[in-house]
Amino acid sequence: MANAYTGTSAMSNLVKAAYDRYVEFALRSQPMFRDLADKRPVQQAMPGSSVVFSLYQDLAAATTALTETVDPDAVALSNPSTVSVTLNEYGNVVLETKKLAEFSFSDVDPAIANIIAYNMADSIDKLVVNELITGTNVLFGGDATDTDEVVAADVMTGSLIRKAVAKLRAGNAVPRDGMLYAAYMHPEVSHDLRSETGALAFEDVRKYTDPNVGNILNGVTGVYGGAYVVETPRAYTATDGAASAKVYRTIIAGQQALAEATAVEPGVVIGPVVDKLMRQRPLGWYSLQGWSVYREAALYRVETGSSIAA
């Protein structure tokens, strides 16, 4: 006669899945591009829907010798150039229900606050990136001459960084850290830079100049060719090259490359509970801001592919 087991099948109502009440957040990249928006109004006249920045133009160099008995002719100053920044409202909101708060096995309120705060920083950073890539000074990888010609093989090289830095210096762009400009690039672009070989290749130069060998072993990208390199997955990419190739935009900038005007700084907003039974609680963020390229001469964009493009 077969035994009747009192096991998990017979007592299935007593055997349930266990849940970890601690819920992890999604993997996040660190917002950092807003740091490049270092030009802000100094003496704003009044509130407005836009802010107009003005820049004086220098006189041409006076290199002709004066005649002792001749009074030199006066010259007129050039009309100042202007840069206009239009302010727009930005924001997002989550409307939590009381039922969710009561039924959830994990405390959802702190999670909503955390997600809203990150969404604010994430959104602002992407708005800044979208403005930075509108600059008119562009270099291309390989033999490409425009975005549509960029393919995966047109990778980042040390020569492109050195050329961008040389152009910035030639345009009188002020460096951001000592004599260094900032280079923000995607990790898949940095991979190709660090994989380059030759006398002036990134790793070979650093191998003989960086006393901290740990930086090389850890794969840390540092200073090269007059720029400090910041790896960030937030660097703009789009599938808009030849044969639907993924094109990466590396930003190399000096001071005052980007202007920012702000009427309301980004901040978390706890909205009022207005429904009849007080069951819906809003939490969001809001800002009233705008950005615009300020000094074109202080901003270069390098468009390349990557040998390890996803």
C-alpha positions, 0 to 999 in steps of 0.5 A, spaced: 500 500 500 502 506 497 504 511 503 500 518 503 505 523 504 503 530 507 508 534 503 508 541 499 503 538 494 498 536 499 499 542 503 500 547 498 496 553 501 501 553 506 507 554 502 508 560 498 513 565 495 517 569 500 518 576 498 524 581 500 521 587 502 527 591 500 526 593 493 532 596 489 532 602 484 534 601 477 541 602 475 542 609 474 548 614 471 550 620 474 547 627 471 553 631 470 552 635 463 549 641 467 556 643 470 558 645 463 552 651 463 557 656 467 554 662 464 548 665 468 545 672 468 549 677 472 545 683 472 538 681 470 534 687 469 527 684 470 523 677 470 521 675 463 520 669 458 527 670 455 534 672 457 538 676 452 546 676 454 550 681 450 557 680 448 562 686 446 566 686 440 573 688 440 577 693 436 581 690 430 589 691 432 592 698 431 598 696 428 600 702 423 604 707 426 601 714 428 604 721 425 606 726 430 602 731 427 596 728 425 590 727 429 588 719 428 581 718 426 576 715 431 573 708 430 566 706 432 565 700 436 562 694 433 555 693 435 555 688 441 552 681 439 547 677 443 545 670 445 537 669 447 535 664 452 528 662 452 525 659 459 520 653 459 516 650 464 519 642 465 516 637 470 513 631 472 508 628 477 506 622 480 499 621 483 499 615 489 493 612 491 491 611 498 489 604 496 497 603 494 500 605 500 495 601 504 496 594 500 503 595 498 508 590 502 514 595 501 513 602 503 512 606 497 512 613 499 520 614 500 521 610 493 516 615 489 520 621 492 527 618 490 524 616 483 522 623 482 528 626 485 532 622 480 527 624 474 528 631 475 536 631 475 536 626 469 531 630 465 535 637 466 541 633 464 538 631 458 535 638 456 542 640 457 545 635 452 540 636 447 542 644 447 550 642 447 549 638 441 547 644 437 554 647 437 556 648 430 563 646 431 564 639 429 569 634 427 568 627 425 571 620 426 575 617 420 574 619 413 567 621 415 565 629 413 558 629 416 553 625 421 550 620 415 557 618 413 559 616 420 560 608 421 562 604 426 569 604 424 570 611 424 572 611 432 575 616 436 582 617 436 587 621 440 588 626 434 581 628 434 582 630 441 588 634 440 585 637 434 579 639 438 583 642 443 588 646 438 581 649 435 579 651 442 585 654 444 586 658 437 579 660 438 581 663 445 576 659 449 578 659 456 580 652 459 575 649 465 581 646 469 588 650 469 590 649 462 585 643 461 578 643 457 573 638 459 571 632 454 565 628 456 565 621 452 561 615 452 565 609 455 564 605 448 568 611 445 573 611 451 574 604 449 577 605 442 581 611 445 584 607 450 585 601 445 589 606 440 596 604 439 602 608 436 607 613 439 602 618 441 596 613 443 593 614 449 595 608 453 602 609 451 603 616 453 600 615 460 604 609 461 610 613 461 607 619 464 602 617 470 606 614 476 599 611 478 599 604 474 593 603 478 589 608 473 591 604 467 590 597 470 583 599 473 581 602 466 580 609 468 580 615 463 584 621 465 588 627 462 590 627 455 592 632 449 589 638 453 583 635 456 580 631 462 576 626 459 570 624 463 566 617 461 559 618 461 553 613 458 549 620 458 553 622 452 548 623 446 548 617 441 543 616 436 542 611 430 543 616 424 549 614 421 550 610 414 547 603 414 543 605 421 550 606 424 550 608 431 553 615 432 556 618 438 557 625 440 563 627 444 563 634 447 569 638 448 568 644 452 571 650 455 568 656 460 562 659 458 560 654 452 553 654 455 548 659 458 543 658 463 537 662 465 533 660 471 526 663 473 525 657 478 530 652 480 528 645 479 525 642 486 521 637 488 513 639 489 508 636 494 502 637 491 495 638 495 490 633 496 484 635 493 480 629 491 473 629 496 476 623 500 483 625 500 485 618 497 490 621 491 497 624 493 501 628 488 508 628 488 512 631 483 518 636 480 518 643 477 523 648 474 522 654 469 529 654 465 532 655 459 539 653 455 543 656 449 550 655 446 553 661 449 560 662 446 561 657 439 568 658 440 568 654 446 565 648 444 567 642 439 563 636 438 566 630 435 562 625 432 564 618 431 562 610 431 565 605 436 568 598 435 564 595 440 557 599 439 551 595 441 
